[in-house]
Amino acid sequence: MTAAIIAHRRLMHAAGQALAGQHRLGPVHMNRRVRRVHSGRPMTGSGRQVSGVALSPNIRLDERGKLKYHLSSTAVEYCNRVAETLRKDQHGFVVDICQRTRLHWALQLHDSPAPQGNNEAQSMLSFTSWLKSSACSVPGVTEDKLIGDIAISNLNEEQASLLLHDTWQVPRWNQEIVALRYKVKLIRLYWLMGTGAGKATLYQSPVNVFC
C-alpha cells in the first residue's frame, strides 16, 4: 500500500468521524456529496474582527465550528497570510499558541518535543523552531512553504496528513499536559483549504494534535 493511499484513507477516516460527531469537521479530499456538507459560510458582522485584526473576506468558516470565539488576533493575521498564498485544493496550517506562560512550563516536561528556554520568549522560539524543522522533515516540504514561525502553506494531501497524524503528534507529552489539568488549551491548530484565487475555507483541526 503506497503512502499516498494511506494518507488518503487517514483523511477519509477523519472526515467520517467528523460527520459522526466525534470531531469537528476538517478539510479533506472527498467526493462532491461530502464536500457540500463542508462548504462553510462567510464569517459576518463583528465576528470577522478580533482585537482590531479583520479576517479576510476571502476566508470562509466551517459551518459547524465556532471559530470566531477562539481565533486570536495573531491567528487571524496568519490565516489571512496563508489564504493569500494558498492554491486550490492545497492545505495550510496555523498553529495558534494561546497560553505562552503555560507552554513555557510545559516544555520542561519529560516528553516535550523541544527544550525549555530560560524565559517565555526563548521557549516560544524553541517550540516554533521545532514546529518548522519537523514540518520540513516531511518529504517535499521546504522552507518556502513556511509563513513566519507558526504557519505553513501549500501542502498536498499526503503532506498535510503526515503532519496531522504523525510528525506533530507527541502523545506522551500531551498526556503529561493533560495530567496537569489545565482548563484551557495551550495550542489550537487551524486548517485552511484553498478554494482558488486566494480564497480558502477555515476549519479547526478534526484531529487532536496539541493540548
C-alpha positions as CSV (number, residue, x, y, z in Angstrom):
1,M,0.0,0.0,0.0
2,T,1.5,3.3,-1.0
3,A,2.0,6.3,1.3
4,A,-0.4,8.3,-0.8
5,I,-3.2,5.7,-0.3
6,I,-2.5,5.6,3.4
7,A,-2.7,9.4,3.7
8,H,-5.9,9.5,1.7
9,R,-7.5,6.8,3.9
10,R,-6.5,8.7,7.1
11,L,-8.1,11.9,5.9
12,M,-11.2,10.0,4.9
13,H,-11.3,8.4,8.3
14,A,-11.1,11.8,10.0
15,A,-13.9,13.0,7.8
16,G,-16.1,10.1,8.7
17,Q,-15.5,10.7,12.4
18,A,-16.3,14.4,12.0
19,L,-19.6,13.6,10.2
20,A,-20.4,11.2,13.0
21,G,-20.0,14.0,15.6
22,Q,-16.8,12.7,17.1
23,H,-14.6,15.5,15.9
24,R,-15.0,19.0,14.4
25,L,-15.2,19.0,10.7
26,G,-11.9,19.3,8.8
27,P,-10.9,20.0,5.2
28,V,-10.4,16.6,3.5
29,H,-10.3,15.5,-0.1
30,M,-13.7,13.9,-0.5
31,N,-16.4,13.3,-3.1
32,R,-18.9,16.1,-4.0
33,R,-21.6,14.9,-1.7
34,V,-19.5,15.2,1.4
35,R,-17.8,18.4,0.1
36,R,-21.3,20.1,0.2
37,V,-21.5,19.3,3.9
38,H,-18.1,21.0,4.4
39,S,-18.9,24.0,2.2
40,G,-18.6,26.6,5.1
41,R,-20.1,30.1,5.2
42,P,-18.7,33.6,5.3
43,M,-17.9,35.0,8.8
44,T,-20.1,38.0,9.1
45,G,-20.6,41.1,11.4
46,S,-18.3,41.9,14.3
47,G,-17.1,38.2,14.3
48,R,-14.8,39.0,11.4
49,Q,-12.7,41.2,13.6
50,V,-10.5,40.1,16.5
51,S,-8.7,42.8,18.6
52,G,-8.7,45.1,15.6
53,V,-7.4,42.5,13.1
54,A,-10.0,41.6,10.5
55,L,-10.4,38.2,9.0
56,S,-10.1,38.4,5.2
57,P,-13.5,38.3,3.3
58,N,-11.8,35.6,1.1
59,I,-11.9,33.2,4.1
60,R,-15.0,31.1,4.8
61,L,-15.7,29.3,8.0
62,D,-16.7,25.7,8.8
63,E,-20.5,25.9,9.3
64,R,-20.5,23.8,12.5
65,G,-17.5,25.4,14.2
66,K,-17.4,28.4,16.5
67,L,-14.0,29.6,15.3
68,K,-14.8,33.3,15.8
69,Y,-14.8,32.7,19.6
70,H,-11.4,31.1,19.5
71,L,-9.3,32.9,17.0
72,S,-6.6,35.2,18.4
73,S,-5.5,38.3,16.6
74,T,-2.2,36.5,15.8
75,A,-4.2,33.6,14.3
76,V,-6.3,35.9,12.2
77,E,-3.3,37.6,10.8
78,Y,-1.6,34.3,9.9
79,C,-4.8,32.8,8.5
80,N,-5.0,35.9,6.2
81,R,-1.4,35.4,5.1
82,V,-1.9,31.7,4.4
83,A,-5.1,32.3,2.4
84,E,-3.3,34.8,0.2
85,T,-0.8,32.2,-0.9
86,L,-2.9,29.0,-0.8
87,R,-3.6,27.3,-4.2
88,K,-6.8,25.5,-4.9
89,D,-7.1,22.1,-3.1
90,Q,-3.9,22.7,-1.2
91,H,-3.7,22.7,2.6
92,G,-2.3,25.1,5.1
93,F,-1.9,25.2,8.9
94,V,-1.8,27.9,11.5
95,V,-0.6,26.9,15.0
96,D,-2.1,29.4,17.5
97,I,-0.1,29.4,20.8
98,C,-2.8,30.5,23.2
99,Q,-1.0,30.2,26.6
100,R,2.6,31.2,26.3
101,T,3.3,31.1,30.0
102,R,1.9,27.6,30.3
103,L,3.7,26.5,27.2
104,H,6.9,27.7,28.8
105,W,6.4,25.4,31.8
106,A,5.1,22.5,29.7
107,L,8.4,22.4,27.8
108,Q,10.1,21.3,30.9
109,L,8.1,18.1,30.9
110,H,10.0,14.9,30.2
111,D,8.5,14.1,26.8
112,S,8.5,17.7,25.5
113,P,9.5,17.8,21.8
114,A,11.6,21.0,22.4
115,P,13.8,22.2,25.2
116,Q,12.5,24.8,27.6
117,G,14.1,28.2,27.3
118,N,15.2,30.5,30.1
119,N,12.1,32.6,29.7
120,E,8.8,32.6,27.8
121,A,10.3,34.3,24.7
122,Q,13.1,31.7,24.5
123,S,10.6,28.8,25.0
124,M,8.5,30.2,22.2
125,L,11.5,30.3,19.9
126,S,12.4,26.8,20.9
127,F,8.9,25.4,20.2
128,T,8.4,27.3,16.9
129,S,11.9,26.1,15.8
130,W,10.7,22.5,16.4
131,L,7.5,23.2,14.5
132,K,9.4,24.4,11.5
133,S,12.2,21.8,11.5
134,S,9.8,18.9,12.0
135,A,7.5,20.2,9.2
136,C,10.5,20.4,6.8
137,S,11.3,16.8,7.6
138,V,8.2,15.8,5.7
139,P,9.1,14.8,2.1
140,G,8.5,17.6,-0.3
141,V,8.0,20.3,2.4
142,T,10.6,23.1,2.1
143,E,11.2,26.3,3.9
144,D,9.5,28.3,1.2
145,K,6.2,26.8,2.3
146,L,6.7,28.2,5.8
147,I,5.0,31.5,6.7
148,G,6.6,33.2,9.7
149,D,7.0,31.0,12.8
150,I,3.6,29.4,13.1
151,A,2.1,28.8,9.7
152,I,2.7,26.7,6.6
153,S,1.0,26.8,3.2
154,N,0.5,24.8,0.0
155,L,0.8,21.3,1.3
156,N,-0.6,18.4,-0.7
157,E,-3.0,15.9,0.9
158,E,-0.2,13.4,1.8
159,Q,1.9,16.1,3.4
160,A,-1.0,17.5,5.4
161,S,-1.9,14.0,6.6
162,L,1.6,13.3,7.7
163,L,1.8,16.5,9.8
164,L,-1.6,15.9,11.3
165,H,-1.3,12.2,12.1
166,D,2.4,11.7,12.6
167,T,5.0,14.4,12.6
168,W,3.3,16.8,15.0
169,Q,1.8,14.1,17.2
170,V,3.5,13.9,20.6
171,P,1.1,11.7,22.6
172,R,3.2,11.2,25.7
173,W,3.8,15.0,26.1
174,N,0.1,15.6,25.6
175,Q,-0.7,13.0,28.3
176,E,1.7,14.8,30.7
177,I,0.0,18.1,29.9
178,V,-3.5,16.6,30.5
179,A,-2.3,15.3,33.9
180,L,-1.6,19.0,34.9
181,R,-5.4,19.6,34.4
182,Y,-5.2,22.9,32.7
183,K,-8.7,24.2,32.0
184,V,-7.7,25.9,28.7
185,K,-6.0,24.8,25.6
186,L,-2.3,25.7,25.3
187,I,-2.3,25.4,21.5
188,R,-5.0,25.4,18.8
189,L,-4.4,24.1,15.3
190,Y,-6.3,25.7,12.4
191,W,-6.5,24.2,9.0
192,L,-7.2,26.1,5.7
193,M,-8.0,24.5,2.4
194,G,-7.6,26.6,-0.8
195,T,-10.7,27.1,-2.9
196,G,-9.0,29.2,-5.7
197,A,-7.8,32.8,-6.4
198,G,-6.5,33.5,-2.9
199,K,-9.6,32.1,-1.2
200,A,-9.8,29.4,1.5
201,T,-12.1,27.7,3.9
202,L,-11.0,27.7,7.5
203,Y,-11.5,24.8,9.9
204,Q,-10.4,23.8,13.3
205,S,-8.4,20.6,13.1
206,P,-10.6,17.4,13.1
207,V,-7.8,15.5,14.9
208,N,-6.4,16.5,18.3
209,V,-2.8,17.4,17.8
210,F,-1.8,19.7,20.6
211,C,-3.3,20.1,24.1
